[in-house]
Amino acid sequence: MRFINILVGIILPAAALAAWLWFGFQKTNQANLEEGLDQVTFDQYVIAWVSDFGKPDTSHLPGGGVTDLAEMLPVAPEGWTRRAVGKPDSRALGIKGLDDRRQALLRDAAVADSGEGIEQGNAAWDTPDGTLVAELVRYPDTLFATPAGEELRARNSAPFGSVGNDPFLNIAGLEIREAQLAPHIPARVLRATLGDQIVLRVTAPKSMSDEVLRGFFSTLNVAAMNGRLAAPIAGMGEVRVDKKRLAVLVDQMTDSERALLEEAGAGFSNERARIEAGREALWAGLSSEDLAAGAAAAAATGGAVAADPVAVRRGVGKTDPGRSSFKTGGKGNRMQDDCKKVDGRKTCGVAAPQEE
């Protein structure tokens, strides 16, 4: 009788829990395989399950319900160590003798922004190739509430300025571009802008290969980034190929992947046009008090400066030494850093500046 009580009260429930955990473990790895993510071991799954016990289920929300910018950054690949960014990282990314504009370009990912309502999440990864630093910056919703934020929005949508940039990667619909840098600069600089509101900045070692970077960015939580926009773009972060999230180098795209992105891009363009029309309609009904409050909020945000004095931030003025712009494939003779006059204006890089 005692054995039966133990069997019913302890052994059977424990066996049922173990079976349920094993089923969940298998489903998780199946989902990870479809997403192109790393597989987890059973003990890792159990530890994660125990730590999440009692928390509400957010798996059905965009990006798994992640709202913290730092948590949206990619997962550290095997052999990499993630850590907090420190001021030594900013100093280490600089190069002696390089002009202020390019110094700011290299250090950007390691320098904190300041300004009312600005959110920021960053991390550094110690890798076999050296240190990679990445950050996500989100500008406040008030930036889009009145026309006063238009200038700063324009700045966010073209963060590469005059150095030039090339399409490098596409992650689930988000295009990541790479700066053109001179061959002697031992770094790769990448940027992406989402909805003119969220900016991704990355500085990686020059020796880091395209494929390593593709694998790293494949776990960037684009859907969660999109969910933090004041006006999310339908479908962003959800572009898939054979049930797997798209993570492809632009110069290695297949015809089917290119066609898929062209179709998705048309949808994104329609979404942006709809969002812009909605904003303009909102602006048309604003009172003078609303406009004044919006101008004050935009001034507080647009006046953002670096918290770390060793770096120069980008600016909107044409003569601002912190104004920056990017373009690179990161290989061979594609990396240019020369300046010339094109149609009466100064252009740096092999191509004229272009917006993202």
N, C-alpha and C positions, 0 to 999 in steps of 0.2 A: 504494500500500500504506500509505503514511504517512497519507494522508487517511482511509482506511478505519479505521485505528487510532484517529485523532482522533475520527471519527464515532462509532465504537462505544464508545470509552472516555470521551468527554467530552460530545459534542453530544446523543446519544440519552439518556443518563442525565439531563442537564440539562433536556431537553425533557420527559422523563417526570416529573421533580420539579416543573417548572413546571405541568404539566397536573394533577398531584395537588394542588398548592397551590391552583390555580384551582378545582378541584372542592370542596375543603374550604372555600374562601372563599365559594362559592355556597351551600353547605349551612349555613354559619354565618349568613349574612344571611337565609336562609330561616327558620332557627330564631329569629333575632332578630325577624323580622317577626311570627312566630307569638306570641312573648313580648311584643310591643309595645315592643321595645327599638330603639335607634338602629342604623342600618346602619353598617358599617365599610367603609373603603376597602381595596383589595387590599394596599397597602403597610402599612397598619395591621395587617392580618391576618398578613402575612409577618413583621413585627417581633414580634408576639405569639407566633407559632409558633416563631421562633428563640429567643426568651427562655424559652419553655417546653420547648424540646427536651431530652429526657432525663428529664423529670419524669414521675412516674406519672400515668396517666389517671384523673382523679377526676370526670369529667363524669357518670358514672352515679350518683354519691352525691348525697344531698339537698343542694340549693343549690349543686351543682357541687363539693361537698367543701370549701367555704369554712368555716373555723373561727374566723378572726380577726374580732372584732366590727366593727372599723373597715372591713373589706372588705365587710361585709354592708350598710353604709349605701348610700343611692342613688348612682347615677352622676351626675356633674355634667352638666346639660343644656348645650346649645350656648350659649356666651356667659357661662357661669358659671365661676368659678375656685375650685377646692377647695384648702384650706390647713389647717394645724394651728390648733387653738384656743389662744388665749393669754389671760392674765389681763386684758388690755385689753378682750377680748370680754365677759367677765363684767361689768366695770365699765360698758361701753357699753350693756349690756342693761338696766341699772337706770334708774330714773326718780326724780329728786329729789322728795322729799316723799311718795312712795308708802310705804304701811305695809310692815313687814318680811315679812309673809306673801306679799304680791304681788310684792315685790322678789325673794324666793326663787323664786317661780313663774316670773318672767321670766328669771332668771339660771341656773335649774336645769341647762339643757343645757350650759352653759359651765363648770360647777363640778365638780371632781373629787370622787368619793366615796372614802372610806377605810374600811377594815374588812377583816378577814381573809378571804381567798378571793374578794373582789369583783373582777370583771373589768370593764373599761370601754374603749370605743372611741368617739372622737368626731371631728368635723371641722367646719370652717366653710366656707361658700361665699359668695364675694363675687358678688353678682348685680346686675342692673340696678335692682332694687327696694331693695337694701341687703344687709345681711349676714344669712344664715340659719345657725343653729348647731344641730347634731343630735348626740345621743349614744345609744349603747346600753350598758346596764348589765346584767351577769349576776351574780346572787347564787349562792353556791356550792351544790353538791349536798348538802352536809352540812346545809343548812337544812331539807331534806325528810327527813332520816334519823331524826329524833325529833320528838315533839310540841312540843319547846321552841321550834321555829321557827315555830309557828303564828301568833303575834302579828305577827311580821315579815312572814309570808306574807300575812296579812290586810291589812297596810299596803300591800304591793306591789300587791295586787289592787284597791285603791281609792286610787290616788295623787292623785286630784283633791281629796280632802277635802271642803271646804265651799263652794267657789266655784261648783261645778256644771259640767257638761260635756254636750255633745251629740255624737252620732255624726256624723262628718264624711266619712270615707273608708273604703273596704274594699279591701284589697290582698290578693288571693288567699286570702281567708278571715280575715285579720287586721283587726279593727276599730280604726281610729284616731279618737280623739275630740278635740274642740277645746274649750278653756276659754272660759267667758263672761267677758269683760273689759269694763270701762267704756269708753265711746267715746273718752275722751281718752288711753287707753293705746295707743301706736303699735306694737303687736306682736300677733302671733297665736301662741298656745301650744297645742301638740298633744302628745298622749300615747297610748301603746298599751302594754298589758301582755300578755305571752305566758306562759302556764303559771305565773303568779305568780312567775316566776324571771327573765325578761328584760323590761326596761323600755326603751321608746323615748321620748326626750324631745326636743322640737323647739321652738325659738323662731324665728319668721320675721317679716319686716316686715309691718305691717298692710296695706300697699299691694299685697302679693303676692296675686294672684287665686286663686280656688279651682282653676281649670283648670291654672294653673302649678304649684300644689302637687300636684295629681293627677298631672301628668306627672312631677314629681320623684319622688314616692313610688312610681310604677309600677315603678321599678327596685330598690326595697327587696328584699333577698334574704330573704324570709320563710321559705322552706324551709330555708335555712341556719340561721336563728335557731331554728327548730323543732328542727333537728338537734342543737342545743347544749343542749336541755332535758334535765334528769335523766330525765324520762319524756316523750319526744316525743308529740305529738298527731297521730294518723294523719290524713293528708289536709290538714293545715295547710300553707299555702303552695302548694297544688296546685290551688286552685279556678280553673277556666278557663271561658271562654265562647268557643265556636268555636275551640278550640285555643289561644286567647290567655289569658294570666294575667289574672284579673279585676282591674281597677283602676278603681273607680267612685266618684263622689261620691254620698253617701247620698241627697241630695235630688234626684238626677237618675237614680236607678235605674229601670230598666224593670221591668215585671211579671215577665218571665222571669228577670232578674238577681236580683230579690228572692226569687223562688221557689227559685232555685239556692242562694242564701245560706241560706234557711230550711232547706233539705235538708241543706246542709253543716253548719249550726249544730246541727242535731239530732245529727249524727254526732259533732261536737266535744263536745257535752254528754255523750253516752254514753262517749266517750273519757275525759273528765275524771272521770266517776263511776267508771270502771274504775280509773283511776290512784289516785283517792282511796281506793277500797276496798283496793287493793294496799298503799298506805302504812299504812292503819290495821291491816291484817293484819301488816305488818312491825313496827309499833310494839308490837303485842300480845305479840310474842316477845322484846322487848328486856329486857336485864338492868338492874339498878340502875346498874351501871358504864356501860353504854351510854347510859342516860338522863342520867347526870351529864356524860359526855363531850359529848353532844348539847347540853345546856344551856350548857356552856362555849363550844362552837362558835357557838351562836346568840347568846350574849352578845357574843362577839367581832365578829360580823357586825352584830348589831342596834345596836351602839354606834357605828356608822359616823357620822362627822361630816365636814363639808366640809373639804377640804384648803385651800381659799381662804377666808381669814377674812372677806372682804368680803361673803359671801353667807350667808344663813341657810337651813339644810336643813330639810326636812320632818321632823316627829316624830310619834310615836304618841300623845303626851299631848294631851288635849283643849284644854289651855291653852297648848300649845307654839306660839309665833308662827310657827314654820316649817312647821306643818301646812298642807298645801295640797290643793286640789281644783279641778277644772276643768269648764268647759262653755261652748261657744260655737259659733255658726254662722259667726262672723266677719263678719256683715253686719247693717247697719241696726239696727233696734230689738231684735234678738235679743240684742245684747250688753248684759248687765245686770251690775251690780256692787253691788246693794243687799242689805241684810240685814234679815230680819224673823223674827218668831217663828211657828213652825208646830208645832201640837200641843205647845206648851210648850218647844220647843227652837229654838235659833237656826239659821236657814237663810239662806245668802247666794246670790243668783242668783234666777232666775225659777222654778226648780224645786227640789224637795228634792234633796239629794245622792243620787247613785246610783253603785253599783259598776260597773266595766267588765265 
